Amino acid sequence: MSNKKVKMTAAAVLASSVLLSGCGLFGGDEQATPEADIPKDVSYVDDAEDVTEETEGSETEGTATDGEDEASTETTKRELYLIDSNGYVVAQTFDLPKTEGTAKQALEYLVKGGPIEELLPNGFRAVLPAGTEVDVNLKEDGTIVADFSDEFIEYDKNDEMKILESITWTLTQFPNVKKVQIQVNGHNQEVMPVNKTPIGKGVSRANGINLDTSETVDIRNTRAVTLYFVAENNEGDPYYVPVTKRLAMEESNDYTAIVNALVSGPSYNSGLTKELNNEIKLLSEPKYANGNLTLDFNEDILGLEEKVVSRAVVDSLVLTLTEQAGVETISITVNGEGDLMATDGTNVSEPVARPENVNTGRF
C-alpha cells in the first residue's frame, strides 16, 4: 500500500456506547426460505475491491480530465449502509459511477439530499446531515481518518449509533480499510460530538452493528457475533439485516454456538425473521480447514426436494459465518453425505463464498 494520502468526501467510524478493553462494545473478533423469498441479485465472488488511492490535491475542481469522462460512463457496485423503516442499519447495493476516490464517493452517497435521494429503496433513508463534507486520509496500516465539516454535528442524538455503524460498515467493505478514525475540522474526536458515544483511537466492524442487548449475559464467557436475519420492506420484499449479539462461547471459534443462534433466531420484538427452522441441528462439530468451514446437518435442513437446501438458508449461514476471522467459505453436508444443491442450482457441498453484493435495492 502506498504512503499517498487519499483525499475523499468520505466518513467512517463505528463505535459502541461502551468500549470494553481492546475489543469495542461487544469485544468481538475482527475478521464480515423458499426460492421466492430469497433477497434479489445475490452474487458470489472470491475477491472484493480495495479502496483506490490518489495523491492529495489531484482532483480537478469543476473540470473533468479525459480519464474522468471515460470513467463516468462506467459503473461499479458499492454497498451503502442506510437506515430502514425499522431503524436498522442495512447494506443496500447500488451501481455507482466508477471513480478513483472510492471511499469519497461511498460517503457522498450517505448524505441526505445528495445523489442517494434518487436511488433510495422503499422505506430507507440516508444517514449523514445534509451538506456534510469530509476529507479522508488512508494510512498504511489500513486506518482511514475522516475529517468532517461542521454540518456533521447537526444530527439527531438518537441517530448517533446508526451513523457510526453506517459509516464504518460502508468504508470497511473495502479489504484494505480495517479501522476508522473521525475528525471534525481537523480535530480528533474520541467521542461522538452530540451524544458522546466513545470512539477512542478508532473503530471497526468488531464493534458490531444493530446491537441486540435484549438478553442479559455475563460478558466473561461471551463473545460478540454478527448474525444475519431477514426483514421486509414496505412492499413485502425481503432483505438481509446484520445483528450483533453476545453469545455464550468459551472459545472464539465456537461455530456450533453461532449456528445454534441462527436457529434460535432474532429477539421476539425485533421485527426480523430467521431462515433456519427449529428442527435443524448440527450432527458434529464444524470442521475448519484452509479457510473453509464444513457443516454437517440433519435432514431437517433440506427442503421439499431430496438433497436440496434453500438458497436463503445457505445465504444466512455463509453471511454469518464468513464474518468470523479466517472463514472464507462454507460447505454443507447431511448425515455426512455431500452432493447437495441449493434451490438456485449451486453445489453447496463444495465451498460457497460470501456474496459480493447483497440487497441490491432492485425490489
One Martini backbone bead per residue (centre of mass of N, CA, C, O) as a GRO file, in nm:
protein
  363
    1MET     BB    1   0.098   0.034   0.018
    2SER     BB    2   0.070   0.358   0.010
    3ASN     BB    3   0.155   0.695   0.133
    4LYS     BB    4  -0.067   0.817   0.014
    5LYS     BB    5  -0.314   1.029   0.007
    6VAL     BB    6  -0.666   1.040   0.070
    7LYS     BB    7  -0.900   1.245  -0.101
    8MET     BB    8  -1.229   1.247   0.046
    9THR     BB    9  -1.579   1.210   0.052
   10ALA     BB   10  -1.583   1.087   0.373
   11ALA     BB   11  -1.679   0.836   0.623
   12ALA     BB   12  -1.571   0.679   0.944
   13VAL     BB   13  -1.745   0.486   1.199
   14LEU     BB   14  -1.755   0.264   1.479
   15ALA     BB   15  -1.941   0.259   1.779
   16SER     BB   16  -1.985   0.232   2.125
   17SER     BB   17  -2.129   0.293   2.427
   18VAL     BB   18  -1.911   0.074   2.507
   19LEU     BB   19  -1.562   0.014   2.575
   20LEU     BB   20  -1.388  -0.257   2.573
   21SER     BB   21  -1.098  -0.389   2.620
   22GLY     BB   22  -0.978  -0.394   2.288
   23CYS     BB   23  -1.301  -0.464   2.155
   24GLY     BB   24  -1.529  -0.307   2.228
   25LEU     BB   25  -1.841  -0.347   2.323
   26PHE     BB   26  -1.840  -0.675   2.245
   27GLY     BB   27  -1.551  -0.803   2.190
   28GLY     BB   28  -1.499  -0.876   1.903
   29ASP     BB   29  -1.384  -1.022   1.634
   30GLU     BB   30  -1.215  -0.982   1.364
   31GLN     BB   31  -1.167  -1.066   1.040
   32ALA     BB   32  -1.884  -1.030   0.833
   33THR     BB   33  -3.641  -2.039   0.198
   34PRO     BB   34  -3.786  -1.998  -0.046
   35GLU     BB   35  -3.700  -1.884  -0.350
   36ALA     BB   36  -3.902  -1.632  -0.344
   37ASP     BB   37  -3.748  -1.520  -0.060
   38ILE     BB   38  -3.497  -1.427  -0.196
   39PRO     BB   39  -3.286  -1.204  -0.212
   40LYS     BB   40  -3.181  -1.017  -0.456
   41ASP     BB   41  -2.897  -1.035  -0.630
   42VAL     BB   42  -2.689  -1.277  -0.550
   43SER     BB   43  -2.337  -1.276  -0.551
   44TYR     BB   44  -2.026  -1.464  -0.621
   45VAL     BB   45  -1.692  -1.411  -0.488
   46ASP     BB   46  -1.351  -1.388  -0.395
   47ASP     BB   47  -1.315  -1.069  -0.446
   48ALA     BB   48  -1.248  -0.746  -0.350
   49GLU     BB   49  -1.229  -0.398  -0.351
   50ASP     BB   50  -1.018  -0.159  -0.314
   51VAL     BB   51  -0.914   0.126  -0.219
   52THR     BB   52  -0.838   0.398  -0.378
   53GLU     BB   53  -0.555   0.596  -0.473
   54GLU     BB   54  -0.466   0.948  -0.423
   55THR     BB   55  -0.335   1.241  -0.462
   56GLU     BB   56  -0.322   1.510  -0.301
   57GLY     BB   57  -0.487   1.738  -0.516
   58SER     BB   58  -0.574   1.572  -0.791
   59GLU     BB   59  -0.828   1.706  -0.809
   60THR     BB   60  -1.058   1.863  -1.033
   61GLU     BB   61  -1.210   2.156  -1.021
   62GLY     BB   62  -1.484   2.158  -1.246
   63THR     BB   63  -1.292   1.942  -1.404
   64ALA     BB   64  -1.256   1.701  -1.658
   65THR     BB   65  -1.088   1.454  -1.758
   66ASP     BB   66  -1.069   1.205  -1.977
   67GLY     BB   67  -1.072   0.983  -1.764
   68GLU     BB   68  -1.325   1.085  -1.616
   69ASP     BB   69  -1.520   1.061  -1.852
   70GLU     BB   70  -1.491   0.756  -1.891
   71ALA     BB   71  -1.566   0.663  -1.599
   72SER     BB   72  -1.863   0.787  -1.597
   73THR     BB   73  -1.975   0.543  -1.795
   74GLU     BB   74  -1.915   0.368  -1.554
   75THR     BB   75  -1.973   0.094  -1.324
   76THR     BB   76  -2.014   0.012  -0.969
   77LYS     BB   77  -2.037  -0.175  -0.686
   78ARG     BB   78  -2.203  -0.060  -0.377
   79GLU     BB   79  -2.208  -0.040  -0.030
   80LEU     BB   80  -2.483   0.103   0.155
   81TYR     BB   81  -2.552   0.221   0.479
   82LEU     BB   82  -2.877   0.226   0.583
   83ILE     BB   83  -3.202   0.325   0.696
   84ASP     BB   84  -3.472   0.174   0.800
   85SER     BB   85  -3.804   0.161   0.914
   86ASN     BB   86  -3.681   0.006   1.190
   87GLY     BB   87  -3.369   0.124   1.238
   88TYR     BB   88  -3.181  -0.026   1.059
   89VAL     BB   89  -2.861  -0.117   0.948
   90VAL     BB   90  -2.832  -0.146   0.585
   91ALA     BB   91  -2.740  -0.299   0.306
   92GLN     BB   92  -2.706  -0.143  -0.017
   93THR     BB   93  -2.687  -0.204  -0.365
   94PHE     BB   94  -2.506  -0.009  -0.611
   95ASP     BB   95  -2.473   0.160  -0.918
   96LEU     BB   96  -2.180   0.336  -0.958
   97PRO     BB   97  -1.971   0.551  -1.057
   98LYS     BB   98  -1.667   0.550  -1.158
   99THR     BB   99  -1.382   0.603  -0.929
  100GLU     BB  100  -1.099   0.682  -0.752
  101GLY     BB  101  -1.285   0.788  -0.503
  102THR     BB  102  -1.439   0.553  -0.332
  103ALA     BB  103  -1.483   0.661  -0.041
  104LYS     BB  104  -1.593   0.931  -0.115
  105GLN     BB  105  -1.841   0.832  -0.269
  106ALA     BB  106  -1.977   0.658  -0.053
  107LEU     BB  107  -2.027   0.910   0.143
  108GLU     BB  108  -2.190   1.090  -0.044
  109TYR     BB  109  -2.429   0.860  -0.043
  110LEU     BB  110  -2.507   0.935   0.279
  111VAL     BB  111  -2.628   1.209   0.208
  112LYS     BB  112  -2.858   1.422   0.253
  113GLY     BB  113  -2.963   1.540  -0.063
  114GLY     BB  114  -2.814   1.365  -0.242
  115PRO     BB  115  -2.764   1.115  -0.482
  116ILE     BB  116  -2.939   0.899  -0.317
  117GLU     BB  117  -3.240   1.000  -0.339
  118GLU     BB  118  -3.295   0.854  -0.631
  119LEU     BB  119  -3.222   0.542  -0.496
  120LEU     BB  120  -3.403   0.485  -0.272
  121PRO     BB  121  -3.548   0.259  -0.110
  122ASN     BB  122  -3.814   0.145   0.031
  123GLY     BB  123  -3.786   0.288   0.363
  124PHE     BB  124  -3.526   0.451   0.318
  125ARG     BB  125  -3.233   0.632   0.459
  126ALA     BB  126  -3.021   0.858   0.516
  127VAL     BB  127  -2.751   0.967   0.760
  128LEU     BB  128  -2.628   1.234   0.677
  129PRO     BB  129  -2.612   1.547   0.691
  130ALA     BB  130  -2.674   1.803   0.518
  131GLY     BB  131  -2.366   1.913   0.362
  132THR     BB  132  -2.163   1.707   0.415
  133GLU     BB  133  -1.808   1.699   0.458
  134VAL     BB  134  -1.493   1.519   0.355
  135ASP     BB  135  -1.171   1.417   0.452
  136VAL     BB  136  -0.939   1.149   0.349
  137ASN     BB  137  -0.698   0.932   0.521
  138LEU     BB  138  -0.495   0.675   0.407
  139LYS     BB  139  -0.329   0.436   0.573
  140GLU     BB  140  -0.103   0.178   0.595
  141ASP     BB  141  -0.278   0.021   0.836
  142GLY     BB  142  -0.597   0.076   0.739
  143THR     BB  143  -0.658   0.368   0.823
  144ILE     BB  144  -0.926   0.598   0.837
  145VAL     BB  145  -0.943   0.952   0.811
  146ALA     BB  146  -1.228   1.152   0.898
  147ASP     BB  147  -1.299   1.490   0.793
  148PHE     BB  148  -1.541   1.697   0.906
  149SER     BB  149  -1.778   1.910   0.887
  150ASP     BB  150  -2.005   2.095   1.067
  151GLU     BB  151  -2.264   1.940   0.964
  152PHE     BB  152  -2.222   1.669   1.118
  153ILE     BB  153  -2.342   1.780   1.413
  154GLU     BB  154  -2.666   1.788   1.298
  155TYR     BB  155  -2.771   1.543   1.455
  156ASP     BB  156  -2.954   1.313   1.597
  157LYS     BB  157  -2.891   1.144   1.885
  158ASN     BB  158  -3.057   0.880   1.797
  159ASP     BB  159  -2.844   0.843   1.536
  160GLU     BB  160  -2.550   0.793   1.623
  161MET     BB  161  -2.506   0.483   1.597
  162LYS     BB  162  -2.600   0.461   1.304
  163ILE     BB  163  -2.378   0.640   1.187
  164LEU     BB  164  -2.137   0.474   1.278
  165GLU     BB  165  -2.217   0.212   1.137
  166SER     BB  166  -2.248   0.312   0.849
  167ILE     BB  167  -1.962   0.420   0.801
  168THR     BB  168  -1.795   0.169   0.876
  169TRP     BB  169  -1.933  -0.046   0.686
  170THR     BB  170  -1.889   0.104   0.425
  171LEU     BB  171  -1.568   0.123   0.436
  172THR     BB  172  -1.510  -0.196   0.520
  173GLN     BB  173  -1.565  -0.325   0.234
  174PHE     BB  174  -1.272  -0.261   0.203
  175PRO     BB  175  -0.996  -0.455   0.252
  176ASN     BB  176  -0.791  -0.191   0.319
  177VAL     BB  177  -1.007  -0.140   0.551
  178LYS     BB  178  -1.001  -0.160   0.917
  179LYS     BB  179  -1.017   0.147   1.025
  180VAL     BB  180  -1.170   0.431   1.210
  181GLN     BB  181  -1.140   0.784   1.209
  182ILE     BB  182  -1.234   1.101   1.368
  183GLN     BB  183  -1.301   1.431   1.243
  184VAL     BB  184  -1.336   1.793   1.318
  185ASN     BB  185  -1.172   2.021   1.168
  186GLY     BB  186  -0.895   1.844   1.247
  187HIS     BB  187  -1.024   1.708   1.509
  188ASN     BB  188  -1.008   1.479   1.728
  189GLN     BB  189  -1.240   1.209   1.815
  190GLU     BB  190  -1.332   1.027   2.116
  191VAL     BB  191  -1.619   1.140   2.065
  192MET     BB  192  -1.916   1.205   1.990
  193PRO     BB  193  -2.064   1.527   1.952
  194VAL     BB  194  -2.356   1.471   2.086
  195ASN     BB  195  -2.376   1.176   2.271
  196LYS     BB  196  -2.079   1.062   2.346
  197THR     BB  197  -1.973   0.833   2.191
  198PRO     BB  198  -1.729   0.621   2.188
  199ILE     BB  199  -1.407   0.598   1.995
  200GLY     BB  200  -1.121   0.676   2.032
  201LYS     BB  201  -0.877   0.546   1.796
  202GLY     BB  202  -1.100   0.356   1.681
  203VAL     BB  203  -1.302   0.162   1.448
  204SER     BB  204  -1.492  -0.144   1.377
  205ARG     BB  205  -1.664  -0.435   1.319
  206ALA     BB  206  -1.616  -0.532   1.616
  207ASN     BB  207  -1.847  -0.332   1.735
  208GLY     BB  208  -2.081  -0.362   1.545
  209ILE     BB  209  -2.447  -0.411   1.467
  210ASN     BB  210  -2.740  -0.383   1.573
  211LEU     BB  211  -2.759  -0.401   1.881
  212ASP     BB  212  -2.833  -0.683   2.099
  213THR     BB  213  -2.960  -0.632   2.452
  214SER     BB  214  -3.206  -0.826   2.551
  215GLU     BB  215  -2.983  -1.003   2.685
  216THR     BB  216  -2.852  -1.105   2.980
  217VAL     BB  217  -2.496  -1.124   3.024
  218ASP     BB  218  -2.187  -1.278   3.076
  219ILE     BB  219  -1.897  -1.145   2.938
  220ARG     BB  220  -1.672  -1.356   3.013
  221ASN     BB  221  -1.831  -1.600   2.819
  222THR     BB  222  -1.844  -1.400   2.571
  223ARG     BB  223  -1.934  -1.309   2.225
  224ALA     BB  224  -1.930  -1.129   1.942
  225VAL     BB  225  -2.198  -1.166   1.693
  226THR     BB  226  -2.287  -1.164   1.350
  227LEU     BB  227  -2.614  -1.183   1.233
  228TYR     BB  228  -2.844  -1.307   0.974
  229PHE     BB  229  -3.144  -1.164   0.888
  230VAL     BB  230  -3.495  -1.090   0.808
  231ALA     BB  231  -3.662  -0.847   0.612
  232GLU     BB  232  -3.920  -0.608   0.515
  233ASN     BB  233  -4.049  -0.406   0.313
  234ASN     BB  234  -4.327  -0.214   0.223
  235GLU     BB  235  -4.368  -0.451  -0.020
  236GLY     BB  236  -4.250  -0.743   0.095
  237ASP     BB  237  -3.945  -0.740   0.055
  238PRO     BB  238  -3.648  -0.897   0.104
  239TYR     BB  239  -3.377  -0.862   0.358
  240TYR     BB  240  -3.068  -0.825   0.504
  241VAL     BB  241  -2.976  -0.832   0.864
  242PRO     BB  242  -2.746  -0.718   1.087
  243VAL     BB  243  -2.674  -0.876   1.414
  244THR     BB  244  -2.543  -0.804   1.734
  245LYS     BB  245  -2.439  -1.057   1.964
  246ARG     BB  246  -2.420  -1.230   2.264
  247LEU     BB  247  -2.236  -1.530   2.319
  248ALA     BB  248  -2.193  -1.835   2.463
  249MET     BB  249  -1.829  -1.854   2.465
  250GLU     BB  250  -1.518  -2.004   2.521
  251GLU     BB  251  -1.461  -1.984   2.215
  252SER     BB  252  -1.401  -1.805   1.922
  253ASN     BB  253  -1.471  -2.092   1.739
  254ASP     BB  254  -1.794  -2.138   1.801
  255TYR     BB  255  -1.988  -2.248   1.554
  256THR     BB  256  -2.224  -2.384   1.694
  257ALA     BB  257  -2.332  -2.135   1.845
  258ILE     BB  258  -2.394  -1.975   1.587
  259VAL     BB  259  -2.595  -2.167   1.456
  260ASN     BB  260  -2.791  -2.176   1.700
  261ALA     BB  261  -2.861  -1.872   1.679
  262LEU     BB  262  -3.003  -1.895   1.404
  263VAL     BB  263  -3.220  -2.092   1.502
  264SER     BB  264  -3.337  -1.909   1.729
  265GLY     BB  265  -3.307  -1.617   1.651
  266PRO     BB  266  -3.450  -1.339   1.701
  267SER     BB  267  -3.598  -1.127   1.871
  268TYR     BB  268  -3.930  -1.095   1.924
  269ASN     BB  269  -3.937  -0.753   1.867
  270SER     BB  270  -3.762  -0.703   1.591
  271GLY     BB  271  -3.901  -0.778   1.295
  272LEU     BB  272  -3.760  -1.048   1.245
  273THR     BB  273  -3.633  -1.327   1.059
  274LYS     BB  274  -3.576  -1.667   0.988
  275GLU     BB  275  -3.433  -1.959   0.806
  276LEU     BB  276  -3.392  -2.152   1.047
  277ASN     BB  277  -3.528  -2.410   1.179
  278ASN     BB  278  -3.580  -2.579   1.488
  279GLU     BB  279  -3.477  -2.874   1.364
  280ILE     BB  280  -3.204  -2.781   1.316
  281LYS     BB  281  -2.890  -2.977   1.318
  282LEU     BB  282  -2.590  -3.059   1.434
  283LEU     BB  283  -2.389  -3.366   1.421
  284SER     BB  284  -2.120  -3.194   1.433
  285GLU     BB  285  -1.837  -3.050   1.435
  286PRO     BB  286  -1.704  -2.815   1.277
  287LYS     BB  287  -1.482  -2.803   0.989
  288TYR     BB  288  -1.156  -2.663   0.962
  289ALA     BB  289  -1.000  -2.570   0.633
  290ASN     BB  290  -0.850  -2.344   0.449
  291GLY     BB  291  -1.120  -2.142   0.504
  292ASN     BB  292  -1.311  -2.389   0.547
  293LEU     BB  293  -1.654  -2.473   0.646
  294THR     BB  294  -1.793  -2.771   0.771
  295LEU     BB  295  -2.143  -2.872   0.765
  296ASP     BB  296  -2.334  -3.112   0.960
  297PHE     BB  297  -2.661  -3.213   0.904
  298ASN     BB  298  -2.967  -3.271   0.922
  299GLU     BB  299  -3.258  -3.320   0.726
  300ASP     BB  300  -3.399  -3.037   0.809
  301ILE     BB  301  -3.241  -2.859   0.590
  302LEU     BB  302  -3.426  -2.959   0.394
  303GLY     BB  303  -3.651  -2.960   0.166
  304LEU     BB  304  -3.881  -3.105  -0.042
  305GLU     BB  305  -3.623  -3.185  -0.177
  306GLU     BB  306  -3.383  -3.389  -0.245
  307LYS     BB  307  -3.079  -3.242  -0.183
  308VAL     BB  308  -3.221  -2.957  -0.098
  309VAL     BB  309  -3.136  -2.613  -0.036
  310SER     BB  310  -3.199  -2.321   0.062
  311ARG     BB  311  -3.067  -2.025  -0.035
  312ALA     BB  312  -3.134  -1.865   0.228
  313VAL     BB  313  -2.988  -2.053   0.421
  314VAL     BB  314  -2.711  -2.024   0.297
  315ASP     BB  315  -2.683  -1.717   0.325
  316SER     BB  316  -2.707  -1.699   0.633
  317LEU     BB  317  -2.456  -1.872   0.689
  318VAL     BB  318  -2.236  -1.726   0.515
  319LEU     BB  319  -2.264  -1.442   0.628
  320THR     BB  320  -2.204  -1.515   0.925
  321LEU     BB  321  -1.937  -1.699   0.909
  322THR     BB  322  -1.761  -1.482   0.737
  323GLU     BB  323  -1.725  -1.291   0.994
  324GLN     BB  324  -1.515  -1.486   1.068
  325ALA     BB  325  -1.206  -1.546   1.127
  326GLY     BB  326  -1.088  -1.719   0.828
  327VAL     BB  327  -1.366  -1.734   0.692
  328GLU     BB  328  -1.452  -1.790   0.340
  329THR     BB  329  -1.609  -2.071   0.350
  330ILE     BB  330  -1.877  -2.309   0.285
  331SER     BB  331  -2.002  -2.640   0.374
  332ILE     BB  332  -2.258  -2.895   0.300
  333THR     BB  333  -2.399  -3.160   0.493
  334VAL     BB  334  -2.579  -3.487   0.522
  335ASN     BB  335  -2.492  -3.734   0.707
  336GLY     BB  336  -2.198  -3.697   0.552
  337GLU     BB  337  -2.328  -3.603   0.280
  338GLY     BB  338  -2.329  -3.488  -0.036
  339ASP     BB  339  -2.460  -3.340  -0.314
  340LEU     BB  340  -2.570  -3.051  -0.267
  341MET     BB  341  -2.839  -2.824  -0.340
  342ALA     BB  342  -2.951  -2.537  -0.429
  343THR     BB  343  -3.228  -2.365  -0.557
  344ASP     BB  344  -3.006  -2.235  -0.781
  345GLY     BB  345  -2.779  -2.489  -0.831
  346THR     BB  346  -2.579  -2.493  -0.610
  347ASN     BB  347  -2.299  -2.647  -0.479
  348VAL     BB  348  -2.287  -2.683  -0.118
  349SER     BB  349  -2.047  -2.908  -0.086
  350GLU     BB  350  -1.903  -2.682  -0.190
  351PRO     BB  351  -1.749  -2.401  -0.174
  352VAL     BB  352  -1.899  -2.103  -0.031
  353ALA     BB  353  -1.913  -1.776  -0.080
  354ARG     BB  354  -1.941  -1.467  -0.020
  355PRO     BB  355  -2.122  -1.220  -0.100
  356GLU     BB  356  -2.067  -0.938  -0.275
  357ASN     BB  357  -2.388  -0.882  -0.305
  358VAL     BB  358  -2.647  -0.727  -0.108
  359ASN     BB  359  -2.914  -0.572  -0.156
  360THR     BB  360  -2.975  -0.403  -0.445
  361GLY     BB  361  -3.279  -0.248  -0.460
  362ARG     BB  362  -3.440  -0.432  -0.680
  363PHE     BB  363  -3.783  -0.446  -0.592
   0.00000   0.00000   0.00000
